[in-house]
Amino acid sequence: MTATLGHAAVLAGLGVAVFGGAVSVLAARRGDLLLVRLARGSALALLAVSLAAAGALTLALLRHDFSLAYVAQNGSRETPTFYTAISLWAALEGSILLWIAVLAGYGAVAALLAPRRAPDLYPVAQAVLFAIAGFFLWLAAGPADPFRTISPAPANGLGPNPLLQNHPLMGLHPPALYLGLVGFSVPFAFAIAALVTGRLDDRWIRVTRGATLVAWAFLALGIVLGGWWSYEVLGWGGYFAWDPVENASLLPWLTATAFLHSVMVQEKRDMLKLWNLTLVSATFLLTILGTFLTRSGVLSSVHAFANGLVGPSLLAFIGVAFAVSVGLLVWRGDALRSEGVLDAPVCRESAFLLNNLLLVGLTVTVLTGTLFPLFAEAWNGTRLSVGEPYFNATAVPIALALLFLMGVGPALPWRKASGAVLRRRLLAPAGAALALTLVLLASGLDKPKALAGVVLGSFVGAQVLWDVGRLARRRSLRSNRRRVGGQVVHLGVALIAVGIAVSSSYQIERQATLRRGEALQVGSHSVRFDGLTRTRETRREVVQANLTLDGRESLRPALNLYRGQQQATASPAVRESLGTDVYAILVEAARGGEAATIRILLNPLVTWLWLGGGIILAGALLTALPVRQRRVAA
């Protein structure tokens, strides 16, 4: 019954997408308001059937309907209800349903708000959104069918991947990523509409500003939550390893960040029209590329991914979207010439342009390191790995340059900056950063990468506080809400930069095999081993080490052996603080419980990353909030 309802919802969604797309195209050609209303109604109907499809699969998971292959492969009777429900996005087929539902939600919001704000752009934009939704619905209807049945149905399922049922962050991290990645479909759709209709002013930017900012903020949140999950679950002591899956979400965030900066230049100076349309198209294409990398199987084997239709279909979709985008940009090239010009080499426009070049350079660097092993394997069958040394050597210098610009750019005026203005706006922040440098050198912070990160991060933080304080003294915070929100985002990025610089440079690690009662000295901390505790649960067997930190605090790292799993999964124990985290890993447990191999890491300032992520989200929210107009008494 569930399979029938799910199939019906997916097929109905595909029919609605085709009908809505056709109606939207007709509405764009004829300008008929009735057709526009039909397109809006179709967008709302698509949301309803998309939610029904996702709800049907979730219900099948919760009811343990193992007649569905997806439930048999990703669910089990022993899995707790929470992890059973979020298994909706544990594998390819369910993730596509989530993608469709999120896209339909964005499309419905666009249908409610955009027709009156951009009546000439809306029909074409809605047609593009229907086309994107139609492609993913086609995947769900055939190549990636989440409602495929098996017979006879097994009595129990395999359960989700152990790593996906080991921490509640898996309930937040993937949805945040999808809300970010899918959200960029909206500015892309309106950018295509602007190119098709020839309405090439900045109205498409104003209409999609909210959606772009929401998508950017959710993607930033998803990346930070992904680092937090990696830190809390994987047991390696780090938070970002330049893994292709991690890079897949970072790439569109970089180009979207460039876009959010460059649109200000177009709005203020009528410049960078072609560049902004290119950035939006690139961001959308990178979201689909990320889906291709993480869901096609290509990362496991270049030659194996083509065994199914999903990988080649995603690759073909990327090719079509790329061809359409480039073709429209070439077609409208003459009309996209900017009227504004740079008046001086030192001004806010030039800072934003350099910011964009660095962000795109960083994108190309990460993309090259991510795709090169795949191309090498496809070319000669050799499996290569591009690891941390490459990314540190190429990406870190660009990131430091971006951090410097983050402190300088907001202080520069538009058009031209005089020496007096620069001294007034930058002297105090630069002086604070210089004073901190001397203090840090005196205190022993001598590693170049850490020193550079801390000094530049402090410079950005000081500049943010100086600028916001200046606006507060003028009582103009409300009228400069977008500027203040952007500066709050910069402060969050500065905190993350400092946390990364220090934690990656001054991590301390020690490992030893301890008998009961023995202690391991790590830095200024003592960790005593007090024995092992073994418990058997319905879904797993847990071996837990009982550790005492500095004679007063308990740490409980564990090894978890899930049903059907041959190798145990480690669960680290973390004593978090604003200063230094104590990170404990149970590497190996002796059978008798009298000894265990323990690894202890001291990670300084890692918590600053999570705080920085929260501040970024607050800044984005502040920027997105509407400004209340003051009522003037008659």
BELNORTA-V24280 format. One record per residue. OMEGA is omega in radians with two decimals (999 if undefined). Layout:
BEGIN
omega = {OMEGA OMEGA}
END
This chain:
BEGIN
omega = {3.14 3.12 -3.14 3.13 3.14 3.09 -3.12 -3.14 -3.14 -3.14 3.08 3.09 3.11 3.10 3.12 -3.14 3.12 3.14 -3.12 3.10 3.13 3.13 -3.14 3.11 3.10 3.12 3.12 -3.10 -3.02 -3.09 -3.10 -3.11 3.10 3.10 3.07 3.12 3.09 3.10 3.10 3.12 3.11 3.12 3.11 3.10 3.12 3.09 -3.11 -3.10 3.09 3.08 3.11 3.13 3.12 3.11 3.14 3.13 3.09 3.11 3.11 3.08 -3.10 3.13 -3.13 3.12 -3.04 2.99 3.03 -3.11 -3.11 -3.14 3.13 -3.10 -3.02 3.13 3.05 -3.14 -3.11 -3.08 3.11 -3.04 -3.11 -3.11 3.04 -3.11 -3.08 3.00 3.02 -3.14 -3.14 -3.09 -3.00 -2.99 3.12 3.12 3.12 3.07 3.09 3.11 -3.11 -3.11 3.12 3.12 3.11 3.08 3.08 3.13 3.11 3.11 3.09 -3.14 -3.13 -2.99 -2.94 -3.04 -3.13 3.13 3.14 -3.05 -3.13 3.13 -2.97 -3.06 3.14 3.13 3.14 3.08 3.11 3.12 3.08 3.13 3.11 3.13 3.14 3.12 -3.12 3.04 3.06 3.07 -3.11 -3.13 -3.06 -3.02 -3.12 -3.06 3.13 -3.07 3.08 -3.08 3.07 -3.13 0.04 3.14 3.12 3.13 -3.13 -3.13 -3.12 -3.08 3.13 3.02 -3.12 -3.13 -3.12 3.12 -3.05 -3.13 -3.12 3.11 3.10 3.04 -3.09 -3.02 -3.13 3.10 3.10 3.10 -3.11 3.09 3.08 -3.07 -3.09 -3.09 -3.13 3.03 -3.08 3.09 3.08 -3.13 -3.13 3.03 3.07 3.12 3.11 3.13 -3.11 -3.07 -3.09 3.08 -2.93 3.03 -3.05 -3.12 3.13 3.09 -3.14 -3.12 -3.05 -3.09 -3.11 -3.14 3.13 -3.13 3.11 3.13 3.14 -3.12 3.12 3.12 3.06 3.11 3.14 3.12 3.13 3.10 3.08 3.06 3.12 3.10 3.11 -3.12 -3.04 -2.96 -2.93 3.01 3.08 3.04 3.14 -3.04 3.12 -3.02 -3.09 3.07 3.14 3.11 3.08 -3.14 -3.10 3.10 3.14 -3.03 3.12 3.10 3.14 -3.14 3.08 3.07 3.08 -3.13 -3.12 3.09 -3.03 3.12 3.10 3.10 3.12 -3.12 -3.06 -2.98 -3.13 -3.14 2.99 3.13 3.14 -3.12 -3.11 3.09 3.10 3.14 3.13 3.12 3.14 3.13 3.11 -3.14 3.12 3.06 3.11 3.08 3.10 3.07 3.11 -3.10 -3.02 -3.02 -3.08 -3.05 -3.07 -3.14 3.09 3.12 3.11 -3.05 -3.10 -3.01 -3.11 3.12 3.08 -3.10 -3.01 -3.12 3.10 3.14 3.09 3.13 3.10 3.12 3.08 3.14 3.13 -3.14 3.12 -3.11 3.13 -3.11 -3.12 3.14 3.13 3.12 3.10 -3.13 -3.10 -3.03 -3.11 -3.11 -3.08 3.09 -3.08 3.11 -3.13 3.11 3.07 -3.13 -3.10 -3.14 -3.14 3.11 -3.08 3.14 -3.12 3.09 3.12 3.13 3.10 3.06 -3.14 -3.14 3.12 3.13 3.10 3.06 3.10 3.09 3.14 3.13 -3.12 -3.14 3.13 3.13 -3.14 -3.03 -3.06 3.11 3.14 3.10 3.14 3.14 3.13 -3.06 -3.05 3.09 -3.12 3.10 3.13 3.09 3.05 -2.98 -3.03 -3.14 3.12 -3.07 3.11 -3.11 -3.05 -3.03 -3.06 3.11 3.11 3.14 3.12 3.08 3.10 3.13 3.08 3.12 3.13 3.09 -3.06 -2.99 -3.11 -3.13 -3.10 3.06 3.04 3.05 -3.06 -3.13 3.08 3.12 -3.13 3.12 -3.14 3.12 -3.09 -3.03 -3.04 -3.05 -3.11 3.09 3.14 3.09 3.11 3.13 3.12 3.12 3.12 3.12 3.14 3.12 -3.11 3.10 3.13 -3.11 3.04 3.08 -2.97 3.12 -2.98 -3.09 3.14 -3.13 3.13 -3.13 -3.12 -3.10 -3.14 3.08 3.10 3.09 3.10 3.14 3.12 3.12 3.10 -3.11 3.13 -3.09 3.14 3.08 3.10 3.11 3.13 3.12 3.11 -3.09 -3.12 3.12 -3.09 -3.10 3.11 -3.04 -3.14 3.11 3.14 3.11 3.10 3.13 3.06 3.06 3.11 3.12 3.09 3.11 3.12 3.10 3.12 -3.14 3.12 3.13 3.13 -3.09 -3.08 -3.07 -3.13 -3.08 -2.99 3.04 3.08 -3.10 3.04 3.12 3.14 3.00 -3.03 2.96 -3.10 3.12 3.13 -3.10 3.09 3.12 3.13 -3.07 3.13 -3.07 3.07 -3.13 -3.10 3.10 -3.07 3.10 -3.10 3.04 3.13 3.09 3.12 3.09 -3.09 -3.07 -3.07 2.98 -3.03 3.00 -3.02 3.05 3.10 -3.10 3.06 -3.11 3.09 3.04 -3.05 -3.09 -3.13 3.00 -3.05 3.02 -3.03 2.94 -3.10 3.07 -3.10 3.14 3.13 -3.12 -3.10 -3.06 -3.11 3.09 -3.10 2.99 -3.12 3.00 -3.03 2.95 -3.05 3.06 3.09 3.13 -3.07 3.04 2.96 -2.96 -3.05 -3.14 2.99 -3.07 -3.10 -3.13 3.08 -3.06 -3.09 3.13 -3.09 -3.11 3.12 3.04 -3.03 3.02 3.14 3.06 3.00 -3.07 -3.11 2.97 3.10 3.14 3.11 3.10 -3.11 3.07 3.12 3.09 3.09 3.12 3.08 3.13 3.12 3.11 3.11 3.11 3.12 3.14 -3.06 -3.09 3.10 3.13 3.08 3.13 3.11 3.10 -3.13 -3.13 -3.12 999}
END
